[in-house]
Every structure is written in structure tokens, then in C-alpha cells.
Amino acid sequence: MERQDLASHISHAFNEDLMRIRQRTLDMGQLVEEQIGSAVQAVVSADRALARRVEYDDQRIDHLEVIIDGECSQVIVRRQPTAVDLRFVLSIIKIVADLERMGDEAEKVARMAAQLALLDRPQDNYRELSELGADVRDMARDAMTAFATYDARLAKDVLHRDQAVDRRYEAINSRSLAAMSTDPRNIRRLLYVLWLNRALERIGDHAKNIGEQVFYFVEGLDIRHPGTLAGDAGAV
């Protein structure tokens, strides 16, 4: 389906209700992206005040999820959408759930940042974690850009980039575990690194999920499980 056709169809079918839900979802995505960036910055700069702000602002993300879920439910009940319209609403519900979980993971990163700020810092100042954080923030941004522009190609690109994130995650884990065995004095700090690394990798997973949902509502194909017939059978 062409992007402009989908945009036109949705705009006419749901008018103000759906456009408001769409904008709230984009606002939520923007907030989540900012949270990821701030949480990683708190790690690099040992900024405990910034880390606390990230933790506090997670409540705004949770609040938006509740509002959007409620509005989507009302649209389904009142308008009883079908075909592409229903696909769009169901995708938004799943996208919002992933955004909320990304916010939770960003909050975890912020909590770890606050703890790391109290400990001795490595010479590289957590360079690898900073790079991983930039990667998953880019994935989150591009997944939401794909949602905003109905860009199935960009959505699929986000999926492919998750593999690079996974490789970086595994490399950080391996080096951290090796460092624990060679210098037990750093075990506490490295445990925080492992937990933080895991939280960032999970953000990438949720960005990938959003990419899959965008591809689904634009193309009508479920690509969550390659090699199955779910895409053909599951199209609404």
C-alpha cells in the first residue's frame, strides 16, 4: 500500500480521534527517545541529578500509555474499525506498550548511572556503553519516524540493525565478565555495567518490535517470525 494512500484513508476514516491518538503516540516516542539519551548521558557524565530526572519523568510515559490505550479502546467500541483501520489501531496499542517498556529500561539505565557516579570510573569513561546507547536511541528514533511517515522500508531497516546491537551487547558482556575474574576489586562496578548493558539491549529489542508493527500496519504482513506463513495468514 502506498504511503499517501494509507495516510489519506486513515485521515478520512478516523478524523480527529485517530489523529489525536497518532499525535500522542508520536509525543510519547519523542519523550522516550529523550529519556534514553538523558539516561546514557547521565552514565557518561556521572550526573546523578540528570539520572533522577529520568527516573521522575518515567511517570509521564506511563501516563501517556494509559491515555492512549483508553482512547484506542473507545475508537474500537464506537467506530468498530475493520481492515486497515483496525490494523492501525491494534498496531498503535502494541507500539505504545513497547514505548512504555523502553521508558522503563531507560529508568533502569538512569538508576545504574546514579550508582556508577559514586564509584571509580574506567579510563574509557564507558565509551562502549555510550556507543550502544546511541545505537538504540537511533533505532527508537527511526522506528517512530517510520511510524510517522508510514515507511515500511525504514521499519525493516530498524529490524536489521538489532543484530549489530546484539553483537555489541555480547562483546560488552564478555569483556565485563573477563574483567571480573582478573580484578575482583571492580566486581561491583562491573555488575552495574552488566545490568545497564542488558537494559540498553532490551531497548533495542523494543525498537525492533515497533519496526515490526509499523511494517504490519503499512504492508499487512506479520514479519515477527521469518520463515512462517503468519504474514500471509495474519493479515487483517
Phi and psi in degrees as a GROMACS rama.xvg file:
@    title "Ramachandran Plot"
@    xaxis  label "Phi"
@    yaxis  label "Psi"
@TYPE xy
-69.5905  145.129  GLU-2
-57.3544  -45.802  ARG-3
-67.2455  -32.396  GLN-4
-66.6895  -43.4198  ASP-5
-63.3283  -45.6083  LEU-6
-60.8551  -43.1499  ALA-7
-65.3231  -43.7356  SER-8
-62.5674  -46.3562  HIS-9
-65.212  -43.577  ILE-10
-58.8564  -42.4902  SER-11
-74.1115  -33.6691  HIS-12
-74.5358  -40.3008  ALA-13
-112.716  -14.5769  PHE-14
50.7487  -131.362  ASN-15
-67.2764  -36.1806  GLU-16
-59.0645  -53.8521  ASP-17
-71.0683  -35.3713  LEU-18
-64.4098  -34.8704  MET-19
-67.5202  -42.8887  ARG-20
-62.0882  -44.0712  ILE-21
-59.7662  -45.142  ARG-22
-66.5783  -39.2562  GLN-23
-61.5553  -39.3977  ARG-24
-65.0007  -41.2149  THR-25
-64.5779  -40.1952  LEU-26
-62.5246  -41.5195  ASP-27
-63.3521  -42.1092  MET-28
-61.9867  -40.2946  GLY-29
-63.2073  -42.3028  GLN-30
-64.1835  -42.1435  LEU-31
-63.483  -43.3783  VAL-32
-59.5238  -43.0633  GLU-33
-63.8492  -38.1012  GLU-34
-63.4349  -42.3594  GLN-35
-61.2946  -48.5502  ILE-36
-61.0647  -42.8742  GLY-37
-67.4569  -39.3566  SER-38
-63.2851  -44.0989  ALA-39
-67.0385  -39.4915  VAL-40
-61.5201  -36.8784  GLN-41
-62.9919  -34.3681  ALA-42
-66.0725  -49.6901  VAL-43
-67.3459  -39.2965  VAL-44
-97.1815  1.62231  SER-45
52.9567  42.0307  ALA-46
-96.3831  96.2506  ASP-47
-70.8127  -31.7008  ARG-48
-64.684  -42.2844  ALA-49
-64.4556  -40.7752  LEU-50
-60.2418  -41.7752  ALA-51
-65.3293  -35.8685  ARG-52
-64.7549  -39.1478  ARG-53
-62.0849  -44.3552  VAL-54
-60.9673  -43.131  GLU-55
-66.7621  -42.6111  TYR-56
-70.6637  -12.5717  ASP-57
-60.569  -25.7079  ASP-58
-63.6387  -33.732  GLN-59
-65.5379  -38.2126  ARG-60
-65.394  -44.5926  ILE-61
-60.8441  -40.3999  ASP-62
-64.0135  -42.1983  HIS-63
-64.1628  -38.1174  LEU-64
-59.8493  -44.3837  GLU-65
-62.2897  -44.7928  VAL-66
-62.5906  -48.2227  ILE-67
-66.2196  -41.2542  ILE-68
-59.1903  -43.2671  ASP-69
-63.5449  -41.4959  GLY-70
-67.8643  -38.4054  GLU-71
-63.7932  -41.3006  CYS-72
-61.8254  -40.9158  SER-73
-65.0472  -39.5638  GLN-74
-62.7962  -43.3122  VAL-75
-63.1875  -42.6712  ILE-76
-68.9337  -45.686  VAL-77
-77.0842  -41.3004  ARG-78
-100.479  -18.456  ARG-79
46.3971  60.9763  GLN-80
-66.2387  154.718  PRO-81
-133.101  168.267  THR-82
51.7157  -128.471  ALA-83
-63.7523  -31.6498  VAL-84
-64.9208  -46.8447  ASP-85
-64.2075  -40.7405  LEU-86
-58.0513  -41.5651  ARG-87
-64.7564  -46.3869  PHE-88
-65.0031  -43.9647  VAL-89
-63.7174  -36.5759  LEU-90
-66.1621  -40.4862  SER-91
-61.1951  -43.1338  ILE-92
-56.9355  -43.0393  ILE-93
-73.2658  -37.8094  LYS-94
-61.8863  -43.9053  ILE-95
-63.3567  -38.4706  VAL-96
-62.4395  -41.7001  ALA-97
-68.0174  -37.6936  ASP-98
-61.2136  -42.1906  LEU-99
-62.6235  -39.6862  GLU-100
-70.0891  -33.7663  ARG-101
-63.2268  -39.8676  MET-102
-61.9504  -40.0458  GLY-103
-61.8783  -41.4474  ASP-104
-67.8932  -37.3698  GLU-105
-63.0232  -37.371  ALA-106
-63.2665  -39.7555  GLU-107
-61.8176  -42.9947  LYS-108
-59.0121  -42.3924  VAL-109
-63.2789  -39.9221  ALA-110
-63.9913  -42.0789  ARG-111
-65.8574  -36.7425  MET-112
-61.2408  -41.0007  ALA-113
-63.6981  -35.9641  ALA-114
-74.651  -41.8825  GLN-115
-63.8994  -29.7568  LEU-116
-62.5699  -21.0671  ALA-117
-89.4997  -6.1623  LEU-118
-112.034  163.821  LEU-119
-59.6844  144.278  ASP-120
-103.393  146.369  ARG-121
-73.008  162.833  PRO-122
-61.2484  -34.3833  GLN-123
-83.5959  -0.66026  ASP-124
53.9421  42.2196  ASN-125
60.7726  41.6132  TYR-126
-58.7659  -45.1602  ARG-127
-64.1127  -39.1707  GLU-128
-66.4566  -37.5838  LEU-129
-62.5124  -41.8382  SER-130
-67.3336  -40.4777  GLU-131
-63.6455  -41.1912  LEU-132
-60.8924  -40.6931  GLY-133
-64.7477  -38.8769  ALA-134
-62.4322  -47.9774  ASP-135
-73.9416  -29.6524  VAL-136
-65.7482  -40.6519  ARG-137
-62.2568  -40.0361  ASP-138
-61.9027  -43.2799  MET-139
-63.1461  -43.5639  ALA-140
-62.6495  -46.0576  ARG-141
-70.8043  -33.3391  ASP-142
-62.2261  -41.3815  ALA-143
-75.4946  -30.1102  MET-144
-64.4069  -41.384  THR-145
-60.9423  -39.6798  ALA-146
-63.7959  -43.9449  PHE-147
-67.1894  -31.3522  ALA-148
-110.242  3.03277  THR-149
56.8649  44.923  TYR-150
-102.507  96.0996  ASP-151
-66.5302  -33.292  ALA-152
-65.4994  -44.6449  ARG-153
-65.4037  -38.8644  LEU-154
-59.1149  -42.6351  ALA-155
-69.4879  -33.1826  LYS-156
-62.7872  -37.9927  ASP-157
-59.8481  -40.4366  VAL-158
-59.5165  -45.7165  LEU-159
-65.0711  -33.9431  HIS-160
-70.5749  -17.7203  ARG-161
-63.0575  -28.0038  ASP-162
-65.1819  -39.2241  GLN-163
-66.672  -37.8842  ALA-164
-62.3993  -43.1429  VAL-165
-62.2456  -39.0206  ASP-166
-66.1523  -41.5625  ARG-167
-65.6218  -39.8766  ARG-168
-59.2556  -47.2297  TYR-169
-63.9145  -37.0664  GLU-170
-65.9323  -42.5375  ALA-171
-64.7439  -41.7819  ILE-172
-59.8414  -47.2051  ASN-173
-61.3189  -46.0053  SER-174
-66.429  -37.3814  ARG-175
-67.8395  -42.8146  SER-176
-65.8664  -38.0553  LEU-177
-64.8656  -39.983  ALA-178
-66.078  -33.053  ALA-179
-60.9934  -40.0499  MET-180
-75.1675  -27.5443  SER-181
-88.4947  -26.3431  THR-182
-143.384  86.3768  ASP-183
-58.7887  -18.0037  PRO-184
-64.3105  -22.0087  ARG-185
-98.635  10.123  ASN-186
-59.0535  -43.5479  ILE-187
-60.4343  -48.3751  ARG-188
-62.4616  -41.6318  ARG-189
-70.364  -28.4292  LEU-190
-63.8366  -42.2933  LEU-191
-61.9889  -38.5513  TYR-192
-62.1549  -43.1895  VAL-193
-62.2909  -43.5065  LEU-194
-66.8121  -40.5535  TRP-195
-66.1878  -42.1728  LEU-196
-59.2158  -42.7041  ASN-197
-64.1363  -41.0336  ARG-198
-62.5753  -41.5577  ALA-199
-65.6347  -40.6231  LEU-200
-63.0688  -36.6594  GLU-201
-67.837  -34.6984  ARG-202
-59.4588  -42.7023  ILE-203
-60.9234  -39.1816  GLY-204
-61.3266  -42.8059  ASP-205
-69.9095  -34.6525  HIS-206
-63.5401  -39.9734  ALA-207
-60.5392  -42.3072  LYS-208
-58.99  -41.0299  ASN-209
-64.711  -42.2713  ILE-210
-57.2725  -41.186  GLY-211
-63.63  -39.8965  GLU-212
-68.5295  -38.0744  GLN-213
-63.0263  -45.3875  VAL-214
-60.0833  -38.2753  PHE-215
-64.3554  -48.2987  TYR-216
-75.4392  -24.0813  PHE-217
-80.0634  -45.7749  VAL-218
-101.24  -15.5742  GLU-219
75.7049  18.6223  GLY-220
-120.814  133.847  LEU-221
-91.5028  110.967  ASP-222
-110.013  20.8564  ILE-223
-67.3279  -29.3704  ARG-224
-128.153  85.223  HIS-225
-56.248  144.585  PRO-226
92.7636  -3.49038  GLY-227
-107.038  174.501  THR-228
-96.9758  15.1499  LEU-229
-61.806  -34.8348  ALA-230
-61.4091  -43.7575  GLY-231
-74.2538  -43.4943  ASP-232
-76.8476  -27.16  ALA-233
-92.0335  -3.10686  GLY-234
-65.2438  133.927  ALA-235
